[in-house]
Amino acid sequence: MSYQTFTGANVDEAKRAMRRAMGPEGVVLSVKRAPGGGVELRAVQKGQPLFKGEGGSGGGGLFGRKQPREQAAAPSLGGLREPRVTEEPTRKAEPEIVPEGRENAMGALRGDFSDKLNRGGRGGDPLQQRWEQKLGRHGLTPRLIRALVDEGHEYAGRGDEVDQLAWALSKTLRFAPLNIMRDVPIMLIGQTGAGKTSSAAKIAASAAAQGGSLAFISADVGRAGAVEQMQTYADALDTRFWAVEEPRQVAQIMRQERPGEGIILDTPGVSPFASADVAAVRAFRESLGAEMILVIPASGDVGEHADWVSAFADLGVRRCIITKFDASRRVGAAISACYQAGMALAYFSEAPFIADGLIDAAPEYLARRLLIDVPARLGQGR
């Protein structure tokens, strides 16, 4: 491996040693307590692969340099549009039997509109053909692609294709990054392995970079190494951490400790289709008064993702973090599922390391990610 190890009496001292040796390009991989006291910090040079001989993504290793992204305004949840789609993409409707006379009239009407719009179906619509090919390979559902094409036509002639798709995405999907400096606690939920714990650490790191502080509570005590992992993150960020097993313990912490900083509650993997899991999720949320944020990987089966996101939306989840952009070439499953459920996009995660942070969900980033021929890391970490 190409990382270097630095030690110090505390995290700041170890970081200073890293900066002296690696300069501003050093990136922290992990921090842990040293056997003889103090801390041990591992770091890698940005632009270098983690493993020797590893190409990474985009030719720059896992820490390949990222292109600057445009900052998009983060709308409040209160201003979000209502869900525009409610049907499941995998569910086929029964064919409607149309009387012959009515069918002829409808056909004439369709033809009239086609002539006026100069879009006589797929063969006469270059934008639809192009986006069906480019976006379809990501697994975006036909319904979402059609909606994007409709919005894209409204932007025609005002910019390049990335701008056109970004416009269409802004009109079709819902983007709502978190205000991490607010007082409302955050509760991350989702299936096992989705990236909840690392997302919690990245959110806390973003808060620290802005001069704030977020403390951790973890209910994921049954997973091997979960408590140690979260304790490592807490030590590295110089924040507090509590491990709990029951909702009443959360309420007790809030009552006795009275934490002045914000709170992130990390939960174990749950299924929205299991009544016991649903009851536990609701109990933890009520004990903390938290906003639930779904964490879901970018790729997978479109129908399965749609079922999961819709089920979590029924529990009151209003926005999500989409992870594993760095490990996924096709990212349409989660995006299509959120479109169907009307769930807002809060963040994207495209890096496995905490120091690289999360990316505010924005149509400009997503448009580039969907149109690029060879997906690579495009965003700028927070």
N, C-alpha and C positions, 0 to 999 in steps of 0.2 A: 504494500500500500504506500501511497505517496504523502500521507499526512505526517505532521510533526507533532511532538508532544511537548508541552510546556507546563511547568509547575510553579506554584506560588502559595503564599500564605492564605490568599483569598482569590476570588475570581478576577478582581481588577488587576491584581499583581500579575497573575498568569496572562491576562490579556495584554498588559504592557510588554511582557516578555515576547509575546507573539508579534506585536506590532514592531518591536525592535528587529526581530528576525525576518519578518515577512512583509512589513510595510502595510499600507492600506489595503492591499489585495488579500490579506489573510482572512479566512472565513472559519468561524468556529463550527466544528462538527459535534463535539460533545464535551461535557464538563462533569467530572465526578470527584468524589473525595479520594485523596491519595492515602495509601495504606499507612504512611508515616505521619499523617496530618497534612493539613492544607488541602489544596485542590490540584487536580490534574486536568489539563485542557488539551484537547486534540484539535488541530486546525489543518487546513489545506489551502494552497495558493489558488486564488480564483483564476479560472482558465485552465487549470490542470486537472486531469482525470483523477478520480479517487483511487483507482487501481491502475498500476502501470500497464500500458498497452490498451487501456479502455478508451474507446473513442468518444463515449458520451453522446450527447445529442447536439446536432448542428456543428460538429467538428470541434467543440470546445469543452468536451468532457461534461461531467455532471454539473460543473460550474461554468458552463459556456456563457459568454457575455450576452447580456440581454439587450434588446433594442429598447430605446425609450418609448413609452406609451403615452398617449394623450390622456389627460385627466378628465374624467367624466363626472358631471354633477351627480351626487348621490341623493336620489329622491327619498323623502320620508315615506314610511309605510302608509301613512294616512293619505298620501296622494297617489297611491298605486291604483292602476285600473283593475277592474273586476276581471276574473278569469274569462278568457275568450273562447275556451274550448272545454268541453265536458265529456266528450265521448272517448273511449279507449281506442288507441290506434289498431289494436289487434282484433277488435270485435267487429265482425262484418254484419252490416245491417241486412235484413231480409229484403230481397228485391221488391220494389213497388210495382204493382200491376197497374199500368196506365191505359185507359181507354184509347182506342185508335185515334179518334178525333182530337182528343186532348194531346196525344203524343205528337200529332202533326202540327198542332198549334204551338206546342213547346219547341218543336224542332225549328219552326219558322222564327220564333222569338230568339232562340239561340243564334240562328244564322244572322238575324238582323243585328244583334249585339256584336257578333264576330266581325261583321263588315265595318261597323262603326268604329270599333276599337282597333281594327287591323290586326287582330290576334285570332286567327282562325284555328285555334287548337294548338297542340304540341308542335305540329309541323310548321306553324307560322309564328312561333314565339321563341326567338333565339335565347332570350334570357331564361325562360323556363327550361329549355334544353340544356343550357350551360349549367344552371344551378341544380337541375336534377342529377347531372353527372357529378358535379363537384361536391354538392352537399349530400347526395345520396350515398356516396362512398363512406361518409361518416356515420351512416345509419339514421339520419334524420328522417322522420316519417313523411310520407307523401303529403299529408295534410299540412304539416308545418312548412314544407317546401313551397306548397301552393300559396300559403299565407305570405311567406317571404317574397315570392315572385310578385304577388299583387301589390305589396308595399313597395317593392323595388322599382316597379314601373313608375311610381309617383316621383321617384328621385332621378329618373333617367336624364342624362345630359348634364348633370350638375357636379359630377366628380368621377373618380375611377371606380372600379368594381368593388374595391374594399370599402370605399365611402358609401357606395350604393347598398352593399349588404349590411354595413353598420347601421345605416338609416332604417333598413327593413327590420333588422333585429330590434332596434330601439322602439319600433312601433308594434312589434309582435310579442316580444318577451318582456319580462319585468325585471329590472335591475335595481337592487336596493342593498348596497354595502352597509355594514353595521357602523353605528356611531359607538366605537369601543370606549369612549370616555364618558359615556352616560352612566346612570346609576342602576339601570335595570340589569340584574344578573343574567348570565347566558348559560343555557343548558344544551349541550351537544348530544344528539341522539342519532342512531342509525345502526346498521348491521355491523357485525364483527368484522374487523379488518378494513373498515371504510376510511380510517385515518382521523378518528375523533381526537385521540390523545395528542397527536402531533399538531392538529389544527388548533387545539386549545393552547398549546405552547406558542404557536406562531401568532395567535391573536394577542397573547400576553406580551410577547416580544414587541409587537407593533405598539401596544400601549406604553411599554417602557421607553420605546424610541420617541414617543410623543410626550414623555415626562410624566406618564401616569403609572398606575400599578394595578394589576389584576391578580388576585389570589386564586389558588386551585382547591377545589373539592373533588375528590374522585370516589365514585361509587363502583368503580371497576376493580374491586379488590380480589375477585376470583381468578382473574387472568394472570398467568405466571409472569412475574416481572413487571406488572402494570404499576404497582405502588412505587417500586424502585425507579421506574422510568419517569413517573410524574415527580418524584422527589428530586431527581436529577435536574429536571427542567426548573423546578422551583428554586433550587440552589443556584443554578446558573443565572436565573433572572432576579435573584435576591428577593423572593416573595414567599408568602406563606402557603402551606399545603396541609389539608386534612383528608384523611381516608375515612370513609363511612360505609356502612352496610345497609342502613335503614333511613328512610325519610326523617324519622324523628331525630336522628343524630344531626341532620342538616339544620333542622329548626333549633336544636340545642346550641349548635355552633353560632348561629346567627344571634341567638338570645344572649349567650354568655360571652362570646368573643367580641361581638359587635364590630366586625371588620369594617374599617373605614374605606378600604379599597374596593374595587369592583370584584365580582365573583364569576368564575367559570366553573360549572359543574360538568365533569366528564362522566359519562355513564357507560355501562357495559353494553355489548351488542344486544339489541332487542329486535323482536319481530312484531310488527303492527297487527299481525294476524293471530297472535297469542294473547288470550285474555289476561293472563297473569302478567305478561310484559306490559300490556297497555295500562293495567291498574298500577303497576310500579312506576311507570313513566309519569302518570298523572299525580301520584302521591309525591314524587320527588319535585315535580314542577310546583305543586301547591305549597310544599314546605319552604321553597325558596322564592316563590313569586317570580320565576324566571321566564324569559322568552326561549322557547325551544327552537333550535336551529338544526335542521337535518344535514348530516354529512353523508355524501353518497359518491361512489367512484364514477368517473366519467363514462367508462365503457361497460358493456355487458349486453344482456338480452333486452331489447327495447320493451317488449311486453312485460317482462319481470320488473324492470325499472318503473314502468308506468303504474303497475300494481302497487309497488312499494311507496312511490311518491304520493299517489292518490290516497293511500291508506294513512300515511303520516299527515297529509293535509286534513283528513277527516278528524285527526286528533288535535288540530289547531296549529300545526306548523305552517308558517307563512313564508319562510325563505330557507335557502340551503347553501351549503358550501360544496362545490364539486371538486373532488380530489383526483389525483393520479393523472393529471394532464401530461406529465412527463413520461409516464409509462404507457400511454394510450395513443394509438394512431387514429382510432375512430372514437369520436367523443359525442356522437349524436344521441346515444341512449338516454343519458341523464338530461340533456337539453330538451329532447322531445318529451320526456316524462314531465318535466317542469312546465313546459308549455301546455300540456294537456291538463295538468292539475291547477294551473294558474299560480304556481309557486314562484316567488321572486328569487333571483340569483344574487347571493351576497358576495361570495368570494370564489376564486379559482385557485387551486394549488397545483403548481407545476414543478416543484422541487422537493426532494426527499429530506432536505436539511432545514432545521428550524431557522437558521440565520437568514435564509432566503425569503422567509415570510410568505404571506398570502398576497394575491392580486385582487384588487377591487374588481368585482364583476362589472364589465363595461362592454358595450356593443363593439367598440373599436378593436379591443383585444380579441374578442370572439370572432369577429369577421376575419381578421388576419389568420387566426388559428384554423378556421374552417376552409380558407381558400389556399393556404400555403400548400405547395406540392409535396414537400417532405416536412412533416410537422416537427418543429423544434421549439425551444423555449423562447418566447417572444416578450413576455411581460417583464415588468420591473418590480421586484419584490418590495413589499411595504416595510 
